[in-house]
Amino acid sequence: MIVKPDVENLASAARKAGKKGPPPVHLWNPPFCGDLDMRIARDGTWFYLGTPIGRPGLVKLFSSIIRKDGDDYFLVTPVEKVGITVEDAPFVADDFDVSGSGESQQITFTTHVGDSVTAGPDHPIRVVRDPETGEPSPYVNVRANLEALIDRKSFYRLVDIGAHHPHDGQSWFGLWSGGAFFPVIPSAELP
């Protein structure tokens, strides 16, 4: 029997599942119950039935049970799985702290829902450039295969701590964090 998705049921199940730490959504395999009219905009705003969700605690709760399977996003509890729409990335990295320098530098990002992650081999930074405008969209992996779009002000700050380093046989401008180099743009393309 397929149960119609209900936001209150999802919130209740997420609260129960998260009492002992982050919910283990990767272990749950409940039946798909349909799509929910829930959307995460590119700026990180969550909408339900076309209206922004104004309760930060509820957004944080839902963000704890999001999972990406293939190219699709779902809210998952032990008993149900519902599809949601994500315009770009489910999270926005809206700040970061830096410790160390050079190859021993550590960049720790904070998302708009309070997640904190240090970029490194398990949490890579990647930059996608728009093929028409060349405009960069930077991301950092937060958990599993869920990324945060790094907001513009943070990206400008990251450029200030970037460095040139050999990558794939040429010089790249990029970022060091967690002992790894993350290429941003070929050095030759910088003015």
C-alpha positions as CSV (number, residue, x, y, z in Angstrom):
1,M,0.0,0.0,0.0
2,I,1.4,3.4,-1.0
3,V,0.8,6.1,1.6
4,K,0.4,9.7,0.4
5,P,3.5,11.8,1.5
6,D,2.8,14.0,4.5
7,V,5.2,16.7,5.8
8,E,4.2,16.2,9.4
9,N,4.8,12.4,9.2
10,L,8.2,13.1,7.7
11,A,9.2,15.6,10.3
12,S,8.1,13.3,13.1
13,A,10.0,10.4,11.7
14,A,13.1,12.5,11.2
15,R,13.0,13.8,14.8
16,K,12.8,10.2,16.1
17,A,15.6,8.9,13.8
18,G,17.9,11.8,14.7
19,K,17.8,11.5,18.4
20,K,21.1,9.6,18.6
21,G,23.0,11.5,16.0
22,P,22.6,12.0,12.2
23,P,19.9,9.7,10.8
24,P,21.5,6.8,8.9
25,V,19.5,7.5,5.6
26,H,22.1,5.5,3.6
27,L,20.9,2.3,5.5
28,W,17.2,2.9,4.9
29,N,15.3,1.4,2.0
30,P,11.6,2.2,2.5
31,P,9.1,2.1,-0.3
32,F,8.8,5.1,-2.6
33,C,5.6,7.0,-1.7
34,G,5.5,9.6,-4.5
35,D,6.7,13.1,-5.0
36,L,6.2,15.9,-2.5
37,D,5.7,19.5,-3.6
38,M,8.9,20.5,-1.9
39,R,11.7,22.4,-3.6
40,I,15.2,23.7,-2.6
41,A,16.0,26.8,-4.6
42,R,19.6,27.6,-5.7
43,D,20.0,30.1,-2.8
44,G,19.2,27.3,-0.3
45,T,15.6,28.4,0.4
46,W,13.2,25.5,1.0
47,F,9.7,25.7,-0.3
48,Y,6.6,23.6,0.5
49,L,3.6,24.0,-1.8
50,G,5.2,27.1,-3.3
51,T,5.7,28.8,0.1
52,P,9.1,29.3,1.7
53,I,9.5,27.2,4.9
54,G,10.1,29.9,7.5
55,R,11.1,27.7,10.4
56,P,14.9,27.2,10.4
57,G,14.6,24.2,12.7
58,L,12.2,22.4,10.3
59,V,14.6,23.1,7.4
60,K,17.5,21.8,9.4
61,L,15.4,18.7,10.3
62,F,14.5,18.0,6.7
63,S,18.1,18.6,5.6
64,S,19.2,15.8,7.9
65,I,17.1,13.2,6.0
66,I,17.9,14.2,2.4
67,R,19.5,11.6,0.1
68,K,20.5,11.6,-3.5
69,D,20.0,8.4,-5.5
70,G,21.4,8.8,-9.1
71,D,20.3,12.3,-10.2
72,D,17.2,12.4,-8.0
73,Y,16.8,13.8,-4.4
74,F,14.6,12.2,-1.7
75,L,13.6,12.8,1.9
76,V,14.0,9.3,3.5
77,T,12.8,7.9,6.8
78,P,12.7,4.3,7.9
79,V,9.1,4.0,6.6
80,E,8.9,6.2,3.5
81,K,10.8,7.8,0.7
82,V,9.5,10.9,-1.1
83,G,10.9,12.8,-4.1
84,I,11.7,16.5,-3.9
85,T,13.1,19.0,-6.4
86,V,16.6,20.5,-5.9
87,E,17.4,23.3,-8.3
88,D,21.2,23.1,-7.9
89,A,22.6,21.7,-4.7
90,P,20.7,20.9,-1.5
91,F,23.1,23.0,0.6
92,V,24.8,26.4,0.4
93,A,28.2,26.9,2.0
94,D,27.8,30.4,3.3
95,D,31.0,30.7,5.3
96,F,34.4,29.1,6.0
97,D,37.4,29.2,8.3
98,V,41.0,28.6,7.3
99,S,43.8,27.2,9.4
100,G,47.4,26.5,8.3
101,S,48.8,27.5,5.0
102,G,50.1,26.1,1.7
103,E,49.8,22.3,1.4
104,S,48.9,22.0,5.1
105,Q,46.0,24.4,4.8
106,Q,42.6,23.3,6.1
107,I,39.4,25.0,4.8
108,T,36.3,24.2,7.0
109,F,33.0,25.2,5.4
110,T,29.7,25.9,7.3
111,T,26.4,25.5,5.5
112,H,23.2,27.4,5.8
113,V,21.8,24.5,7.8
114,G,24.7,24.3,10.2
115,D,26.7,21.4,8.8
116,S,30.5,21.8,9.0
117,V,32.9,20.0,6.8
118,T,36.7,20.3,6.1
119,A,37.5,20.1,2.4
120,G,39.9,17.2,1.6
121,P,40.0,13.9,-0.3
122,D,36.7,12.8,1.3
123,H,35.1,16.2,0.9
124,P,36.4,17.6,-2.4
125,I,35.9,21.0,-3.9
126,R,34.9,21.2,-7.5
127,V,34.2,24.1,-9.8
128,V,31.9,23.9,-12.8
129,R,32.1,26.7,-15.4
130,D,29.1,27.7,-17.5
131,P,30.0,26.8,-21.1
132,E,28.5,30.0,-22.4
133,T,29.5,32.7,-19.9
134,G,32.5,31.0,-18.2
135,E,30.9,31.9,-14.8
136,P,32.1,29.5,-12.1
137,S,29.9,27.5,-9.8
138,P,32.0,26.1,-6.9
139,Y,30.8,23.2,-4.8
140,V,32.1,21.2,-1.8
141,N,30.9,17.7,-0.9
142,V,29.2,17.7,2.4
143,R,28.1,14.1,2.9
144,A,27.6,11.0,0.8
145,N,27.0,12.5,-2.7
146,L,25.4,15.7,-1.4
147,E,27.1,19.0,-2.2
148,A,26.9,22.6,-1.1
149,L,27.1,25.4,-3.6
150,I,29.7,27.8,-2.2
151,D,28.2,31.2,-2.1
152,R,29.7,34.1,-4.1
153,K,31.2,36.1,-1.1
154,S,32.9,32.9,0.1
155,F,34.2,32.1,-3.3
156,Y,35.7,35.5,-3.6
157,R,37.4,35.0,-0.3
158,L,38.7,31.6,-1.4
159,V,40.3,33.2,-4.5
160,D,42.4,35.3,-2.1
161,I,43.9,32.1,-0.5
162,G,44.4,30.2,-3.8
163,A,47.7,29.2,-5.2
164,H,49.2,27.9,-8.5
165,H,50.2,24.3,-8.7
166,P,50.9,21.7,-11.4
167,H,47.9,19.6,-12.2
168,D,47.4,17.2,-15.2
169,G,50.6,18.5,-16.8
170,Q,49.9,22.2,-16.6
171,S,49.8,25.0,-14.0
172,W,46.4,25.5,-12.3
173,F,45.1,28.1,-9.9
174,G,43.3,26.3,-7.1
175,L,43.0,25.6,-3.4
176,W,44.8,23.4,-0.9
177,S,42.8,21.8,1.9
178,G,43.2,18.5,3.8
179,G,46.4,17.7,2.0
180,A,44.7,17.8,-1.5
181,F,44.9,20.4,-4.3
182,F,41.6,21.3,-5.9
183,P,42.0,23.0,-9.3
184,V,39.8,26.0,-10.1
185,I,41.1,27.4,-13.4
186,P,44.1,26.9,-15.6
187,S,46.7,29.5,-14.7
188,A,47.0,30.5,-18.4
189,E,43.4,31.6,-18.4
190,L,43.9,34.1,-15.6
191,P,44.4,37.7,-16.7
